[in-house]
Amino acid sequence: MVYIREAHALDGRSPLGGGPMPIVEEPVTLKERSQVATVCMTRLALEPMPALVDTMDDTVSKAYAAHPDRLYLVGADGRISYRSGPGPMGFKPEELATAIKEELGLD
C-alpha cells in the first residue's frame, strides 16, 4: 500500500472524519504525512499490510492516477497486471484478490 495525499483532511476539498476515520489536517511535511499514514493504517485496521508513504510532490499518486484511491497489482516481472477503476466506486478488493490468484497461478 502506498499512502498518498489525505483525501479527507479537514482543510482539504472533501473533509470527513469521525468513527473509524481519523480527523486530520492536510500534512505539509513528509514527517507529518507519515504520522497521518500511521494513524490511518491503525484506525482502519490495515496494519498487517506493508505501507509506504508518497513524497510531498505526490510522485506516486500522479504516476498511477491514485487519488482518491486505486488498486494496482504489479507482477514479479514489473508489469501492471491489474488496475482498478478510480475509487471509491472502482475500489473492488475482490477483483484484486482474483488478479492475485491468477498472477500466482492459483486460479
Backbone as a chain_set.jsonl record, in Angstrom:
{"seq": "MVYIREAHALDGRSPLGGGPMPIVEEPVTLKERSQVATVCMTRLALEPMPALVDTMDDTVSKAYAAHPDRLYLVGADGRISYRSGPGPMGFKPEELATAIKEELGLD", "coords": {"N": [[0.838, -1.165, 0.0], [0.522, 2.213, -0.787], [0.541, 5.182, 0.811], [-1.046, 8.098, -0.058], [-1.688, 11.594, -0.768], [-3.816, 12.955, 1.717], [-7.175, 12.216, 1.49], [-9.377, 13.176, 2.875], [-8.879, 15.395, 4.561], [-9.404, 17.857, 7.106], [-8.953, 20.472, 6.264], [-9.062, 20.196, 3.561], [-10.392, 19.394, 0.241], [-12.531, 17.591, 0.499], [-13.624, 17.234, 3.287], [-13.806, 14.896, 5.943], [-14.435, 12.753, 8.727], [-14.316, 11.035, 11.868], [-15.797, 8.371, 13.793], [-14.464, 5.371, 12.567], [-12.807, 6.75, 10.893], [-10.014, 8.819, 10.926], [-9.642, 12.176, 12.168], [-8.036, 14.639, 10.578], [-5.653, 17.19, 9.634], [-4.416, 18.479, 6.511], [-1.287, 17.164, 5.831], [1.861, 18.9, 5.82], [4.499, 18.332, 5.694], [6.804, 15.629, 5.003], [7.244, 14.073, 7.246], [4.932, 14.636, 8.782], [3.008, 13.601, 7.005], [3.699, 10.914, 7.076], [3.105, 10.352, 9.754], [0.314, 10.722, 9.772], [-0.369, 8.715, 7.975], [0.299, 6.465, 9.509], [-1.583, 6.684, 11.596], [-3.975, 6.427, 10.103], [-3.651, 3.837, 9.026], [-3.755, 2.344, 11.376], [-6.28, 3.042, 12.536], [-8.02, 2.186, 10.533], [-7.598, -0.453, 10.537], [-5.593, -1.604, 8.897], [-3.068, -2.387, 9.374], [-1.72, -4.97, 9.134], [-0.895, -4.957, 6.509], [1.867, -4.082, 4.506], [3.138, -0.736, 4.273], [3.951, 2.166, 2.385], [4.941, 5.609, 2.019], [3.91, 8.248, 0.007], [5.812, 10.821, -1.662], [6.007, 14.372, -0.895], [5.57, 15.797, -3.199], [3.816, 14.257, -4.499], [4.49, 12.117, -6.25], [4.003, 9.299, -6.704], [1.194, 9.186, -6.621], [0.51, 10.814, -8.815], [1.731, 9.405, -10.929], [0.312, 7.018, -10.967], [-2.34, 7.746, -11.112], [-3.806, 7.868, -8.684], [-5.532, 9.142, -6.841], [-8.813, 9.34, -5.456], [-8.377, 6.823, -4.386], [-6.966, 3.757, -5.523], [-6.539, 0.515, -6.873], [-3.762, -1.489, -7.603], [-1.932, -4.146, -9.098], [1.251, -5.209, -9.257], [3.175, -7.265, -11.142], [5.68, -9.88, -10.699], [7.419, -9.523, -12.767], [7.426, -6.833, -13.111], [5.454, -5.622, -14.595], [2.227, -4.046, -14.846], [-0.362, -5.876, -13.738], [-2.945, -5.724, -12.922], [-5.368, -3.197, -12.698], [-7.471, -1.167, -10.984], [-10.628, 0.583, -11.32], [-11.065, 4.134, -10.686], [-11.394, 5.078, -7.249], [-14.146, 5.996, -5.094], [-15.886, 4.133, -6.216], [-14.656, 2.363, -7.986], [-13.119, 0.832, -6.369], [-12.509, -2.263, -5.705], [-11.838, -4.771, -3.922], [-12.227, -7.549, -4.187], [-11.888, -8.076, -6.887], [-9.186, -7.513, -7.134], [-8.17, -9.562, -5.501], [-8.803, -11.796, -7.066], [-7.181, -11.246, -9.285], [-4.667, -11.472, -8.092], [-4.617, -14.205, -7.452], [-4.691, -15.242, -10.052], [-2.269, -14.224, -11.032], [-0.477, -15.613, -9.467], [-0.954, -18.124, -10.341], [-2.984, -19.602, -9.172], [-5.599, -19.903, -9.857]], "CA": [[0.0, 0.0, 0.0], [1.217, 3.495, -0.773], [-0.312, 6.246, 1.344], [-0.88, 9.323, -0.84], [-2.299, 12.782, -0.158], [-5.017, 12.653, 2.506], [-8.38, 12.537, 0.727], [-10.45, 13.752, 3.683], [-8.364, 16.309, 5.574], [-10.351, 18.918, 7.496], [-8.692, 21.668, 5.48], [-8.987, 19.784, 2.166], [-11.568, 19.545, -0.615], [-13.624, 16.706, 0.902], [-13.378, 16.895, 4.691], [-14.574, 13.861, 6.626], [-13.76, 12.253, 9.919], [-15.184, 10.517, 12.903], [-15.922, 6.914, 13.755], [-13.156, 4.781, 12.304], [-11.982, 7.658, 10.093], [-9.344, 9.83, 11.74], [-9.838, 13.588, 11.841], [-6.68, 15.159, 10.388], [-5.42, 18.292, 8.709], [-3.525, 18.09, 5.421], [0.123, 17.245, 6.212], [2.676, 19.795, 5.0], [5.847, 17.77, 5.628], [6.805, 14.182, 4.854], [7.1, 13.519, 8.591], [3.505, 14.717, 9.125], [2.273, 12.655, 6.158], [3.998, 9.583, 7.62], [2.352, 10.207, 11.001], [-1.093, 10.554, 9.403], [-0.47, 7.371, 7.392], [0.306, 5.511, 10.625], [-2.888, 6.793, 12.257], [-4.989, 5.849, 9.213], [-3.448, 2.382, 8.956], [-4.205, 1.78, 12.647], [-7.728, 3.239, 12.712], [-8.764, 1.427, 9.524], [-7.177, -1.86, 10.718], [-4.83, -2.032, 7.726], [-1.694, -2.59, 9.822], [-0.995, -6.147, 8.632], [-0.421, -4.684, 5.159], [3.009, -3.159, 4.476], [2.775, 0.566, 3.716], [4.938, 3.18, 2.05], [4.331, 6.937, 2.001], [4.255, 9.028, -1.179], [6.536, 12.063, -1.411], [5.141, 15.547, -0.796], [5.207, 16.268, -4.54], [2.802, 13.3, -4.97], [5.045, 11.393, -7.388], [3.293, 8.033, -6.935], [-0.205, 9.493, -6.905], [0.416, 11.316, -10.188], [2.132, 8.355, -11.869], [-0.675, 5.944, -11.007], [-3.696, 8.311, -11.048], [-4.253, 7.15, -7.492], [-6.444, 9.864, -5.952], [-8.614, 9.215, -4.017], [-7.78, 5.513, -4.131], [-6.949, 2.881, -6.69], [-5.838, -0.737, -6.614], [-2.888, -1.992, -8.653], [-1.109, -5.306, -8.81], [2.447, -5.212, -10.086], [3.688, -8.627, -11.185], [7.106, -10.089, -10.42], [8.173, -9.03, -13.916], [7.357, -5.377, -13.098], [4.337, -5.086, -15.371], [0.975, -3.898, -14.11], [-1.239, -6.967, -14.155], [-4.323, -5.36, -12.574], [-5.597, -1.792, -12.364], [-8.893, -0.942, -10.724], [-11.153, 1.89, -11.655], [-10.834, 5.074, -9.585], [-12.272, 4.917, -6.092], [-14.471, 4.809, -4.321], [-16.719, 3.167, -6.947], [-13.809, 1.369, -8.624], [-12.357, 0.133, -5.33], [-13.127, -3.592, -5.62], [-10.8, -5.697, -3.455], [-12.451, -8.913, -4.661], [-11.26, -8.165, -8.205], [-7.749, -7.6, -6.884], [-7.897, -10.908, -4.986], [-8.841, -12.684, -8.229], [-5.979, -10.973, -10.073], [-3.523, -12.032, -7.348], [-4.657, -15.655, -7.659], [-4.295, -15.502, -11.431], [-0.833, -13.919, -11.141], [0.258, -16.677, -8.789], [-1.322, -19.402, -10.929], [-3.847, -20.302, -8.228], [-6.991, -19.852, -10.315]], "C": [[0.882, 1.227, 0.0], [0.211, 4.537, -0.299], [-0.01, 7.516, 0.561], [-1.501, 10.493, -0.079], [-3.601, 12.4, 0.544], [-6.258, 13.134, 1.762], [-9.409, 13.308, 1.535], [-9.945, 14.635, 4.814], [-9.378, 17.409, 5.862], [-10.189, 20.176, 6.659], [-8.558, 21.353, 3.985], [-10.298, 19.982, 1.435], [-12.774, 18.731, -0.161], [-13.454, 16.286, 2.353], [-14.349, 15.845, 5.224], [-13.796, 13.475, 7.88], [-14.782, 11.821, 10.942], [-15.388, 9.033, 12.728], [-14.558, 6.309, 13.512], [-12.23, 5.702, 11.513], [-11.338, 8.716, 10.977], [-9.664, 11.244, 11.26], [-8.451, 14.211, 11.78], [-6.701, 16.395, 9.504], [-4.44, 17.81, 7.658], [-2.066, 18.233, 5.875], [0.888, 18.175, 5.274], [4.131, 19.339, 4.921], [5.734, 16.259, 5.468], [6.653, 13.496, 6.207], [5.629, 13.524, 9.017], [2.696, 13.722, 8.3], [2.488, 11.23, 6.669], [3.22, 9.326, 8.908], [0.861, 9.985, 10.712], [-1.305, 9.165, 8.794], [-0.527, 6.317, 8.488], [-1.035, 5.515, 11.34], [-3.967, 6.133, 11.404], [-4.861, 4.336, 9.14], [-3.986, 1.711, 10.219], [-5.724, 1.86, 12.771], [-8.562, 2.43, 11.735], [-8.371, -0.052, 9.527], [-6.456, -2.414, 9.496], [-3.394, -2.405, 8.095], [-1.011, -3.864, 9.327], [-0.393, -5.936, 7.238], [0.797, -3.762, 5.216], [2.6, -1.848, 3.803], [4.003, 1.431, 3.475], [4.205, 4.507, 2.008], [4.838, 7.698, 0.781], [5.002, 10.297, -0.765], [5.564, 13.246, -1.409], [4.799, 16.14, -2.16], [4.279, 15.274, -5.247], [3.228, 12.507, -6.205], [4.264, 10.125, -7.703], [1.841, 8.289, -7.324], [-0.382, 9.95, -8.349], [0.727, 10.213, -11.201], [1.06, 7.286, -12.037], [-2.115, 6.446, -10.964], [-4.427, 7.748, -9.844], [-5.298, 7.861, -6.645], [-7.893, 9.594, -6.343], [-8.085, 7.846, -3.604], [-7.893, 4.679, -5.4], [-6.149, 1.646, -6.32], [-5.023, -1.139, -7.835], [-2.239, -3.267, -8.165], [0.044, -5.264, -9.8], [3.036, -6.613, -10.004], [5.179, -8.682, -10.894], [7.975, -9.572, -11.561], [8.122, -7.507, -14.043], [6.209, -4.787, -13.902], [3.095, -4.969, -14.492], [0.023, -4.967, -14.622], [-2.695, -6.729, -13.755], [-4.346, -3.883, -12.211], [-7.088, -1.611, -12.175], [-9.334, 0.378, -11.323], [-10.892, 2.839, -10.486], [-11.856, 4.872, -8.472], [-13.16, 6.126, -5.917], [-15.268, 3.764, -5.105], [-15.882, 2.055, -7.59], [-12.986, 0.551, -7.649], [-13.029, -1.206, -5.067], [-12.07, -4.62, -5.223], [-10.986, -7.125, -3.949], [-11.867, -9.115, -6.057], [-9.748, -8.279, -8.066], [-7.375, -8.988, -6.391], [-7.877, -11.922, -6.136], [-7.582, -12.504, -9.079], [-4.729, -11.53, -9.398], [-3.469, -13.539, -7.556], [-4.218, -16.013, -9.078], [-2.8, -15.288, -11.618], [0.009, -15.027, -10.551], [-0.056, -18.072, -9.353], [-2.198, -20.248, -10.022], [-5.301, -20.354, -8.66], [-7.424, -21.2, -10.692]], "O": [[1.884, 1.274, 0.713], [-0.83, 4.747, -0.922], [1.135, 7.965, 0.515], [-1.801, 10.385, 1.11], [-4.39, 11.614, 0.019], [-6.378, 14.317, 1.442], [-10.232, 14.021, 0.962], [-10.513, 14.63, 5.906], [-10.117, 17.838, 4.975], [-11.166, 20.868, 6.373], [-8.003, 22.152, 3.231], [-11.206, 20.648, 1.932], [-13.915, 19.127, -0.403], [-13.172, 15.121, 2.633], [-15.554, 15.908, 4.98], [-12.634, 13.845, 8.045], [-15.954, 12.195, 10.883], [-15.179, 8.493, 11.642], [-13.589, 6.684, 14.172], [-11.021, 5.477, 11.458], [-12.034, 9.431, 11.699], [-9.923, 11.464, 10.077], [-7.764, 14.308, 12.797], [-7.635, 16.617, 8.733], [-3.711, 16.843, 7.881], [-1.655, 19.326, 6.265], [0.601, 18.233, 4.079], [4.913, 19.906, 4.158], [4.691, 15.675, 5.762], [6.006, 12.453, 6.306], [5.134, 12.531, 9.551], [1.797, 13.068, 8.828], [1.552, 10.43, 6.688], [2.731, 8.218, 9.133], [0.226, 9.145, 11.349], [-2.313, 8.515, 9.071], [-1.318, 5.377, 8.404], [-1.567, 4.452, 11.659], [-4.782, 5.366, 11.918], [-5.867, 3.628, 9.187], [-4.598, 0.645, 10.15], [-6.378, 0.863, 13.075], [-9.681, 2.027, 12.056], [-8.758, -0.808, 8.636], [-6.68, -3.559, 9.104], [-2.59, -2.707, 7.213], [0.201, -3.838, 9.114], [0.518, -6.662, 6.839], [0.758, -2.749, 5.915], [1.803, -1.855, 2.866], [4.957, 1.426, 4.253], [2.975, 4.534, 1.965], [6.043, 7.783, 0.548], [4.838, 10.784, 0.354], [4.43, 13.124, -1.871], [3.842, 16.906, -2.275], [3.989, 15.42, -6.435], [2.419, 12.257, -7.099], [3.9, 9.899, -8.857], [1.325, 7.672, -8.255], [-1.314, 9.522, -9.029], [0.049, 10.104, -12.223], [0.912, 6.713, -13.116], [-3.031, 5.642, -10.794], [-5.531, 7.216, -9.966], [-5.907, 7.22, -5.789], [-8.176, 9.622, -7.541], [-7.416, 7.725, -2.578], [-8.787, 4.871, -6.225], [-5.195, 1.722, -5.546], [-5.525, -1.131, -8.959], [-2.02, -3.449, -6.967], [-0.155, -5.283, -11.014], [3.36, -7.092, -8.917], [5.853, -7.654, -10.849], [9.136, -9.222, -11.35], [8.702, -6.944, -14.972], [6.011, -3.572, -13.892], [2.938, -5.705, -13.518], [-0.354, -4.967, -15.793], [-3.584, -7.454, -14.2], [-3.465, -3.383, -11.511], [-7.876, -1.866, -13.086], [-8.517, 1.182, -11.773], [-10.533, 2.386, -9.399], [-13.016, 4.542, -8.717], [-12.934, 7.166, -6.535], [-15.318, 2.606, -4.69], [-16.355, 0.927, -7.722], [-12.234, -0.332, -8.061], [-13.994, -1.287, -4.308], [-11.474, -5.266, -6.085], [-10.003, -7.848, -4.115], [-11.401, -10.208, -6.378], [-9.104, -9.042, -8.786], [-6.362, -9.539, -6.82], [-7.022, -12.807, -6.166], [-6.99, -13.48, -9.538], [-3.824, -12.011, -10.08], [-2.4, -14.094, -7.808], [-3.467, -16.967, -9.282], [-2.136, -16.08, -12.287], [1.08, -15.347, -11.066], [0.503, -19.071, -8.902], [-2.161, -21.476, -10.092], [-6.154, -20.808, -7.897], [-8.568, -21.387, -11.108]]}, "num_chains": 1, "name": "protein.A"}
